[in-house]
Amino acid sequence: MHMLINGAFTLAYLSTAVIVGFGVHRGGIVSDPASAVAIGVSILLLGAMLHQSAVRSRREKLMGAAIANVEQAQSRIERDVASSREDITMLATATEQAMRKSTPDNYDNIVAEVRTLETLVRQISEAPQGHEESPFSLAVDAVSAPTVPDDIDGERLLEIIRGALNDNRVDIYLQPVVSLPQRKPGYYETYSRLRDANGALLEPAKYIGVAESTGLITAIDNNLLFRCIQLVRKSQRRKLDFGFFCNISHFTLKDTSFFPEFIEFMQDNTGLAENLIFEFAQSDLEAHDRYITSNLGQLGDLGFRYSVDRVEDLDIDVEELVNRRVSFIKVGATTALNALGDNDEALQFYRVKNALERSGIQLIVEKIETEEQLVDLLDYGINLGQGYLFGTPRLSRDI
C-alpha cells in the first residue's frame, strides 16, 4: 500500500515536472525536451525549498513565542520562591536564636524541627503549578480524619511532635468566621494540626502542653505564622478580601530572641496588615507583661490588628482593648448565652457589646454548634459567628 502511495506521489511529481518542462520548451527557452524537463524539475525543487523555508520560519516564530511565555512564567515563579526564601531565612534564624537561648541543653535536638521551615520553601518551589481557582482549597473534614488515641503516653507524644516537625507533617486548617444572619464567610481562623507517621491527626489539645514544656511550641508557632503569611499573600494577589486569624502563644509573645526579629521582618511586610490578624488569649492580655505590651505596641504601630479569644470574664476594659489595638474579641457561645440568661449578667453583656461597637471592635461569638444556639444569639443582635454549625476546621491544600 505504501509503495503504491509513494509511486503515485512520484508519478504526480514527474508529471508536473514534464508539464512545466513542456511549457518551457514550447516557449522557446530551450530546444531540447530533456533539458526542458530538467528545468521543470529544478523549478519545482526551488518552489519546494521556498515553501519549506516559509514553514520553518513560521515554526520558529511560534516556538519563540512559546519560549517567551515559559520564560515569563519561570521568572514569576522564581520571584515567588525568592520572596519565600527571604521570609523563611528571617523566621528560621530568629527561631534558632530563641531555641539556643531558652533551651541550650536541648538545642541540638530542636534545631532539626526548626529547619522544617526551610523544607516548606523547597516544597513550594518544587510543587507543580496547576490551575488555581481560589487562594486555598478546603478538603478533608478535620473531625472525620483518624486521630491519635487519647491515652497515648507523653514520651510517644513527644516523639510524634518531633517527627511531625522533622518530616513536615504539619498541616494548616481553616475555619470560617461568617456574617450573620447571611452566613457569608469574611474571615478564616487558622489552626495547626500535626500528623503521625501513619497520617493520624494530633490536635492542639493533645500536644500543646508537651510542646510548651519542651520548648517546641515556638517552632510550631513559627510554622503557622509562615503558612499564614503565604496564604495572605496569595489571597491578596487574587484580590480576595478575606481576613486570616493567626494564633500566637504567650511563649512566642514573650520570646526575647524571636519576637524582635519578627517585628523587624514585619516592618518590611506591612502590606500584610490589611488581611492578617494576630490572635492571643484573654489571659495573655490581662497578664500586663511589660515585654508583651511593648511587642504588641510595636506591631500595632505597623498597622497590624489583634483578636482576643478564650474570653471567660465579660468584665472587659474596652478602653484598654482600644489602647492595645484590639479589633476583634471572641466570646464562646455557651459563655454568651449563660450571661444572657441572667438579668444582671445580661445587662453587663449589653454594656460591653455596645461599648465595643462604639469603639469599632467587632464581637465574634465562637463555638456555635446548633441552630438553637444561633436563633437565641440572633435575638441579641450578634453579627459575626464561628463554629461547627458554619463549618468545621478543614485542611487547606494551598501551601
Kinemage of the C-alpha trace (Angstrom):
@kinemage 1
@onewidth
@group {chain A} dominant
@subgroup {mainchain}
@vectorlist {calphas} color= white
{ca met a 1} P 0.000 0.000 0.000
{ca his a 2} L 2.777 2.368 0.988
{ca met a 3} L 4.595 1.525 -2.236
{ca leu a 4} L 1.503 2.397 -4.264
{ca ile a 5} L 1.090 5.729 -2.463
{ca asn a 6} L 4.791 6.596 -2.884
{ca gly a 7} L 4.576 5.617 -6.537
{ca ala a 8} L 1.540 7.821 -7.045
{ca phe a 9} L 3.327 10.810 -5.481
{ca thr a 10} L 6.407 10.178 -7.626
{ca leu a 11} L 4.285 9.910 -10.792
{ca ala a 12} L 2.433 13.136 -9.955
{ca tyr a 13} L 5.716 14.932 -9.257
{ca leu a 14} L 7.290 13.786 -12.558
{ca ser a 15} L 4.108 14.617 -14.471
{ca thr a 16} L 4.156 18.132 -13.082
{ca ala a 17} L 7.844 18.481 -13.956
{ca val a 18} L 7.122 17.289 -17.536
{ca ile a 19} L 4.238 19.762 -17.907
{ca val a 20} L 6.423 22.633 -16.692
{ca gly a 21} L 9.265 21.493 -18.923
{ca phe a 22} L 6.901 21.259 -21.890
{ca gly a 23} L 5.850 24.846 -21.238
{ca val a 24} L 9.491 25.923 -21.153
{ca his a 25} L 10.178 24.001 -24.423
{ca arg a 26} L 7.111 25.422 -26.163
{ca gly a 27} L 8.058 28.895 -25.063
{ca gly a 28} L 11.267 28.576 -26.992
{ca ile a 29} L 13.526 28.976 -23.947
{ca val a 30} L 15.281 25.671 -24.744
{ca ser a 31} L 15.009 23.431 -27.766
{ca asp a 32} L 15.899 20.123 -26.127
{ca pro a 33} L 12.849 18.441 -24.461
{ca ala a 34} L 15.078 16.623 -21.925
{ca ser a 35} L 16.650 19.899 -20.877
{ca ala a 36} L 13.198 21.427 -20.568
{ca val a 37} L 12.098 18.634 -18.216
{ca ala a 38} L 15.263 19.149 -16.153
{ca ile a 39} L 14.451 22.845 -15.864
{ca gly a 40} L 10.887 21.914 -14.798
{ca val a 41} L 12.274 19.673 -12.057
{ca ser a 42} L 14.590 22.459 -10.866
{ca ile a 43} L 11.709 24.944 -10.732
{ca leu a 44} L 9.649 22.518 -8.641
{ca leu a 45} L 12.584 21.843 -6.306
{ca leu a 46} L 13.094 25.590 -5.854
{ca gly a 47} L 9.396 26.043 -5.043
{ca ala a 48} L 9.552 23.180 -2.532
{ca met a 49} L 12.605 24.710 -0.861
{ca leu a 50} L 10.923 28.108 -0.596
{ca his a 51} L 7.788 26.507 0.894
{ca gln a 52} L 9.869 24.547 3.404
{ca ser a 53} L 11.738 27.721 4.388
{ca ala a 54} L 8.453 29.571 4.989
{ca val a 55} L 7.109 26.702 7.121
{ca arg a 56} L 10.342 26.607 9.142
{ca ser a 57} L 10.213 30.379 9.693
{ca arg a 58} L 6.633 30.159 10.971
{ca arg a 59} L 7.526 27.319 13.318
{ca glu a 60} L 10.470 29.272 14.691
{ca lys a 61} L 8.213 32.259 15.409
{ca leu a 62} L 5.677 30.066 17.222
{ca met a 63} L 8.421 28.354 19.216
{ca gly a 64} L 9.942 31.737 20.078
{ca ala a 65} L 6.597 32.974 21.421
{ca ala a 66} L 6.111 29.784 23.455
{ca ile a 67} L 9.628 30.042 24.898
{ca ala a 68} L 9.000 33.678 25.844
{ca asn a 69} L 5.797 32.665 27.696
{ca val a 70} L 7.643 29.899 29.533
{ca glu a 71} L 10.449 32.290 30.492
{ca gln a 72} L 7.924 34.808 31.851
{ca ala a 73} L 6.193 32.097 33.928
{ca gln a 74} L 9.555 30.876 35.201
{ca ser a 75} L 10.501 34.434 36.145
{ca arg a 76} L 7.288 34.827 38.157
{ca ile a 77} L 7.878 31.518 39.950
{ca glu a 78} L 11.481 32.465 40.728
{ca arg a 79} L 10.331 35.790 42.218
{ca asp a 80} L 7.799 33.980 44.446
{ca val a 81} L 10.388 31.450 45.562
{ca ala a 82} L 12.933 34.187 46.276
{ca ser a 83} L 10.372 36.024 48.400
{ca ser a 84} L 9.573 32.803 50.274
{ca arg a 85} L 13.244 32.132 50.904
{ca glu a 86} L 13.710 35.605 52.376
{ca asp a 87} L 10.745 35.015 54.684
{ca ile a 88} L 11.941 31.614 55.848
{ca thr a 89} L 15.512 32.750 56.402
{ca met a 90} L 14.346 35.504 58.747
{ca leu a 91} L 11.984 33.249 60.687
{ca ala a 92} L 14.360 30.310 60.895
{ca thr a 93} L 17.256 32.484 62.084
{ca ala a 94} L 15.147 34.147 64.750
{ca thr a 95} L 13.811 30.789 65.941
{ca glu a 96} L 17.271 29.243 66.165
{ca gln a 97} L 18.432 32.161 68.312
{ca ala a 98} L 15.409 31.732 70.542
{ca met a 99} L 15.946 27.986 70.940
{ca arg a 100} L 19.652 28.405 71.637
{ca lys a 101} L 18.980 30.938 74.375
{ca ser a 102} L 15.888 29.482 76.040
{ca thr a 103} L 16.773 25.754 75.880
{ca pro a 104} L 20.556 25.457 75.434
{ca asp a 105} L 20.659 21.836 76.626
{ca asn a 106} L 18.048 20.789 74.096
{ca tyr a 107} L 19.178 22.970 71.228
{ca asp a 108} L 20.752 20.265 69.049
{ca asn a 109} L 17.571 18.190 69.237
{ca ile a 110} L 15.315 21.142 68.481
{ca val a 111} L 17.167 22.753 65.574
{ca ala a 112} L 16.059 19.963 63.217
{ca glu a 113} L 12.432 20.813 63.931
{ca val a 114} L 13.059 24.478 63.215
{ca arg a 115} L 14.657 23.628 59.882
{ca thr a 116} L 11.361 22.185 58.691
{ca leu a 117} L 10.507 25.735 57.657
{ca glu a 118} L 13.205 25.563 55.004
{ca thr a 119} L 11.664 22.312 53.805
{ca leu a 120} L 8.381 24.151 53.300
{ca val a 121} L 10.018 26.624 50.918
{ca arg a 122} L 11.691 23.836 48.977
{ca gln a 123} L 8.376 22.067 48.598
{ca ile a 124} L 6.770 25.276 47.342
{ca ser a 125} L 9.467 25.670 44.706
{ca glu a 126} L 9.119 22.027 43.618
{ca ala a 127} L 5.323 21.887 43.637
{ca pro a 128} L 3.590 21.609 40.242
{ca gln a 129} L 1.965 24.834 39.087
{ca gly a 130} L -1.617 23.779 38.383
{ca his a 131} L -4.786 25.780 37.783
{ca glu a 132} L -5.924 27.567 40.946
{ca glu a 133} L -9.418 28.929 41.386
{ca ser a 134} L -9.021 30.310 44.918
{ca pro a 135} L -6.246 31.223 47.364
{ca phe a 136} L -6.863 27.980 49.185
{ca ser a 137} L -8.828 24.806 48.705
{ca leu a 138} L -10.781 23.245 51.524
{ca ala a 139} L -10.963 19.488 51.802
{ca val a 140} L -10.920 16.623 54.293
{ca asp a 141} L -13.056 17.332 57.328
{ca ala a 142} L -10.876 17.589 60.429
{ca val a 143} L -13.269 15.619 62.608
{ca ser a 144} L -13.659 12.779 60.082
{ca ala a 145} L -9.935 12.091 59.740
{ca pro a 146} L -8.344 9.433 62.025
{ca thr a 147} L -6.842 10.872 65.204
{ca val a 148} L -4.074 9.846 67.589
{ca pro a 149} L -5.564 7.933 70.590
{ca asp a 150} L -6.247 9.948 73.745
{ca asp a 151} L -4.393 7.517 76.009
{ca ile a 152} L -1.009 7.954 74.324
{ca asp a 153} L 1.877 8.403 76.782
{ca gly a 154} L 3.994 11.556 76.997
{ca glu a 155} L 7.159 10.043 75.559
{ca arg a 156} L 5.367 8.749 72.482
{ca leu a 157} L 3.575 12.095 72.135
{ca leu a 158} L 6.877 13.962 72.121
{ca glu a 159} L 8.212 11.540 69.517
{ca ile a 160} L 5.220 12.263 67.249
{ca ile a 161} L 5.642 16.034 67.666
{ca arg a 162} L 9.324 15.936 66.765
{ca gly a 163} L 8.718 13.536 63.891
{ca ala a 164} L 5.961 15.760 62.502
{ca leu a 165} L 8.260 18.793 62.567
{ca asn a 166} L 11.232 16.922 61.120
{ca asp a 167} L 9.243 15.314 58.296
{ca asn a 168} L 6.980 18.296 57.587
{ca arg a 169} L 3.803 16.593 58.744
{ca val a 170} L 2.336 19.902 59.900
{ca asp a 171} L -0.895 20.974 58.174
{ca ile a 172} L -2.825 24.246 58.257
{ca tyr a 173} L -6.565 24.046 58.838
{ca leu a 174} L -9.095 26.825 58.244
{ca gln a 175} L -12.453 27.517 59.871
{ca pro a 176} L -14.760 30.246 58.539
{ca val a 177} L -15.968 33.247 60.527
{ca val a 178} L -19.295 34.273 58.978
{ca ser a 179} L -21.521 37.329 58.921
{ca leu a 180} L -24.962 36.823 60.419
{ca pro a 181} L -27.647 36.097 59.505
{ca gln a 182} L -26.347 35.649 55.912
{ca arg a 183} L -23.665 33.112 56.988
{ca lys a 184} L -21.238 34.519 54.411
{ca pro a 185} L -17.540 33.857 55.193
{ca gly a 186} L -15.483 37.012 55.657
{ca tyr a 187} L -12.602 35.649 57.745
{ca tyr a 188} L -10.844 32.370 58.389
{ca glu a 189} L -9.136 31.231 61.577
{ca thr a 190} L -6.012 29.146 61.056
{ca tyr a 191} L -5.000 26.115 63.109
{ca ser a 192} L -2.025 23.778 63.158
{ca arg a 193} L -2.570 20.032 63.021
{ca leu a 194} L 0.270 17.536 63.345
{ca arg a 195} L 0.224 14.060 61.834
{ca asp a 196} L 1.990 10.889 62.939
{ca ala a 197} L 3.806 8.600 60.513
{ca asn a 198} L 0.523 6.824 59.704
{ca gly a 199} L -1.350 10.043 58.923
{ca ala a 200} L -3.406 10.178 62.144
{ca leu a 201} L -4.119 13.738 63.311
{ca leu a 202} L -2.758 15.151 66.547
{ca glu a 203} L -4.932 18.087 67.580
{ca pro a 204} L -3.682 21.055 69.637
{ca ala a 205} L -5.478 19.990 72.816
{ca lys a 206} L -3.261 16.887 72.874
{ca tyr a 207} L 0.124 18.364 72.010
{ca ile a 208} L 0.126 21.966 73.319
{ca gly a 209} L 1.153 21.043 76.885
{ca val a 210} L 4.039 18.832 75.790
{ca ala a 211} L 5.152 21.316 73.124
{ca glu a 212} L 5.206 24.147 75.674
{ca ser a 213} L 7.127 22.158 78.284
{ca thr a 214} L 9.783 21.045 75.775
{ca gly a 215} L 10.268 24.409 74.048
{ca leu a 216} L 8.851 23.206 70.717
{ca ile a 217} L 5.819 25.484 70.763
{ca thr a 218} L 7.795 28.358 69.199
{ca ala a 219} L 8.748 26.170 66.241
{ca ile a 220} L 5.088 25.206 65.772
{ca asp a 221} L 4.019 28.858 66.081
{ca asn a 222} L 6.597 29.928 63.524
{ca asn a 223} L 5.426 27.232 61.138
{ca leu a 224} L 1.857 28.542 61.400
{ca leu a 225} L 2.997 32.164 61.012
{ca phe a 226} L 4.883 31.291 57.843
{ca arg a 227} L 1.884 29.452 56.402
{ca cys a 228} L -0.422 32.365 57.251
{ca ile a 229} L 1.898 34.853 55.558
{ca gln a 230} L 1.969 32.777 52.372
{ca leu a 231} L -1.811 32.321 52.487
{ca val a 232} L -2.397 36.068 52.884
{ca arg a 233} L -0.020 36.929 50.057
{ca lys a 234} L -1.725 34.560 47.653
{ca ser a 235} L -5.153 35.841 48.688
{ca gln a 236} L -4.044 39.436 48.118
{ca arg a 237} L -2.618 38.634 44.683
{ca arg a 238} L -6.052 37.354 43.713
{ca lys a 239} L -7.706 40.412 45.272
{ca leu a 240} L -9.813 38.266 47.610
{ca asp a 241} L -10.800 40.252 50.665
{ca phe a 242} L -10.514 37.638 53.430
{ca gly a 243} L -9.007 38.190 56.854
{ca phe a 244} L -6.961 35.427 58.476
{ca phe a 245} L -6.694 34.986 62.244
{ca cys a 246} L -3.302 33.594 63.241
{ca asn a 247} L -2.869 32.396 66.835
{ca ile a 248} L 0.288 33.254 68.791
{ca ser a 249} L 1.053 31.608 72.138
{ca his a 250} L 2.321 33.604 75.108
{ca phe a 251} L 5.621 31.702 74.790
{ca thr a 252} L 6.172 33.294 71.391
{ca leu a 253} L 4.921 36.692 72.569
{ca lys a 254} L 7.473 36.648 75.396
{ca asp a 255} L 10.358 35.243 73.360
{ca thr a 256} L 13.049 37.910 73.718
{ca ser a 257} L 15.130 36.482 70.871
{ca phe a 258} L 12.490 35.692 68.294
{ca phe a 259} L 9.940 38.473 68.588
{ca pro a 260} L 12.233 41.469 67.939
{ca glu a 261} L 13.398 39.732 64.753
{ca phe a 262} L 9.804 39.013 63.825
{ca ile a 263} L 8.839 42.671 64.307
{ca glu a 264} L 11.757 43.715 62.106
{ca phe a 265} L 10.591 41.253 59.469
{ca met a 266} L 7.034 42.607 59.587
{ca gln a 267} L 8.336 46.169 59.132
{ca asp a 268} L 9.175 45.137 55.571
{ca asn a 269} L 5.790 43.460 55.102
{ca thr a 270} L 3.257 45.991 56.367
{ca gly a 271} L 1.111 45.286 53.303
{ca leu a 272} L 0.003 42.097 55.064
{ca ala a 273} L -1.654 44.106 57.849
{ca glu a 274} L -4.907 44.521 55.935
{ca asn a 275} L -5.635 40.782 55.967
{ca leu a 276} L -3.504 39.283 58.760
{ca ile a 277} L -4.861 39.411 62.325
{ca phe a 278} L -2.822 38.110 65.257
{ca glu a 279} L -4.835 36.329 67.927
{ca phe a 280} L -3.992 35.576 71.558
{ca ala a 281} L -5.815 34.610 74.730
{ca gln a 282} L -7.545 36.983 77.162
{ca ser a 283} L -5.219 35.737 79.914
{ca asp a 284} L -2.190 36.927 77.915
{ca leu a 285} L -3.712 40.394 77.600
{ca glu a 286} L -4.562 40.601 81.276
{ca ala a 287} L -1.133 39.431 82.411
{ca his a 288} L 0.095 43.010 81.841
{ca asp a 289} L 3.520 41.686 80.930
{ca arg a 290} L 5.652 44.690 80.054
{ca tyr a 291} L 7.542 42.881 77.312
{ca ile a 292} L 4.364 41.548 75.664
{ca thr a 293} L 2.795 45.008 75.872
{ca ser a 294} L 5.839 46.532 74.164
{ca asn a 295} L 5.899 43.919 71.390
{ca leu a 296} L 2.199 44.258 70.663
{ca gly a 297} L 2.551 48.024 70.660
{ca gln a 298} L 5.286 47.888 68.035
{ca leu a 299} L 3.308 45.567 65.775
{ca gly a 300} L 0.236 47.756 66.264
{ca asp a 301} L 2.234 50.809 65.195
{ca leu a 302} L 2.903 48.986 61.917
{ca gly a 303} L -0.844 48.718 61.319
{ca phe a 304} L -1.411 45.117 62.417
{ca arg a 305} L -4.618 44.262 64.263
{ca tyr a 306} L -5.325 41.883 67.120
{ca ser a 307} L -8.034 39.492 68.203
{ca val a 308} L -8.587 38.293 71.766
{ca asp a 309} L -10.109 34.832 72.217
{ca arg a 310} L -10.803 32.395 75.072
{ca val a 311} L -12.732 35.124 76.863
{ca glu a 312} L -14.051 33.827 80.165
{ca asp a 313} L -14.571 37.095 82.028
{ca leu a 314} L -17.045 39.543 80.495
{ca asp a 315} L -15.897 42.330 82.813
{ca ile a 316} L -13.855 43.764 79.952
{ca asp a 317} L -11.961 47.034 79.943
{ca val a 318} L -12.854 48.260 76.443
{ca glu a 319} L -10.591 51.292 76.706
{ca glu a 320} L -7.627 49.016 77.313
{ca leu a 321} L -8.573 46.951 74.252
{ca val a 322} L -8.576 50.114 72.155
{ca asn a 323} L -5.167 51.123 73.526
{ca arg a 324} L -3.816 47.664 72.675
{ca arg a 325} L -5.065 47.952 69.039
{ca val a 326} L -7.542 45.093 69.507
{ca ser a 327} L -10.060 44.947 66.641
{ca phe a 328} L -11.873 41.694 67.462
{ca ile a 329} L -12.933 39.890 70.611
{ca lys a 330} L -14.248 36.329 70.656
{ca val a 331} L -16.696 35.028 73.243
{ca gly a 332} L -17.828 31.400 73.366
{ca ala a 333} L -21.490 30.692 72.608
{ca thr a 334} L -22.013 28.991 75.978
{ca thr a 335} L -20.436 31.912 77.856
{ca ala a 336} L -22.570 34.422 75.946
{ca leu a 337} L -25.842 32.505 76.365
{ca asn a 338} L -25.212 31.876 80.066
{ca ala a 339} L -24.655 35.593 80.560
{ca leu a 340} L -27.754 36.500 78.581
{ca gly a 341} L -29.802 34.113 80.698
{ca asp a 342} L -29.108 36.107 83.852
{ca asn a 343} L -30.569 39.597 84.206
{ca asp a 344} L -27.518 41.179 85.853
{ca glu a 345} L -25.014 39.483 83.562
{ca ala a 346} L -27.167 40.223 80.517
{ca leu a 347} L -27.051 43.905 81.395
{ca gln a 348} L -23.252 43.691 81.648
{ca phe a 349} L -23.107 41.855 78.319
{ca tyr a 350} L -25.123 44.597 76.603
{ca arg a 351} L -22.897 47.292 78.125
{ca val a 352} L -19.797 45.552 76.839
{ca lys a 353} L -21.334 44.871 73.409
{ca asn a 354} L -22.409 48.488 72.967
{ca ala a 355} L -19.049 49.801 74.182
{ca leu a 356} L -17.229 47.501 71.749
{ca glu a 357} L -19.370 48.662 68.834
{ca arg a 358} L -18.819 52.335 69.681
{ca ser a 359} L -15.070 51.706 69.771
{ca gly a 360} L -15.010 49.885 66.435
{ca ile a 361} L -14.209 46.494 67.985
{ca gln a 362} L -16.145 43.612 66.437
{ca leu a 363} L -17.658 40.927 68.670
{ca ile a 364} L -17.462 37.358 67.374
{ca val a 365} L -19.405 34.593 69.113
{ca glu a 366} L -17.454 31.373 68.540
{ca lys a 367} L -18.175 27.681 69.153
{ca ile a 368} L -21.735 27.925 67.816
{ca glu a 369} L -22.754 24.320 67.234
{ca thr a 370} L -26.565 24.195 66.926
{ca glu a 371} L -29.358 26.055 65.196
{ca glu a 372} L -30.986 26.609 68.581
{ca gln a 373} L -27.932 28.474 69.839
{ca leu a 374} L -27.866 30.570 66.696
{ca val a 375} L -31.560 31.529 66.965
{ca asp a 376} L -31.061 32.650 70.554
{ca leu a 377} L -27.953 34.662 69.681
{ca leu a 378} L -29.580 36.378 66.688
{ca asp a 379} L -32.223 37.727 69.054
{ca tyr a 380} L -29.449 39.695 70.738
{ca gly a 381} L -28.023 41.235 67.569
{ca ile a 382} L -24.881 39.131 67.111
{ca asn a 383} L -23.328 39.982 63.720
{ca leu a 384} L -20.368 37.592 63.447
{ca gly a 385} L -20.262 33.880 64.284
{ca gln a 386} L -17.875 30.952 64.219
{ca gly a 387} L -18.348 27.284 64.997
{ca tyr a 388} L -19.121 23.815 63.685
{ca leu a 389} L -22.591 24.968 62.613
{ca phe a 390} L -20.961 27.063 59.858
{ca gly a 391} L -18.042 24.793 59.098
{ca thr a 392} L -15.542 22.553 60.837
{ca pro a 393} L -11.822 23.272 60.516
{ca arg a 394} L -10.827 21.903 57.143
{ca leu a 395} L -7.496 21.229 55.540
{ca ser a 396} L -6.017 23.913 53.296
{ca arg a 397} L -4.013 22.417 50.455
{ca asp a 398} L -2.754 25.768 49.266
{ca ile a 399} L 0.737 25.738 50.778
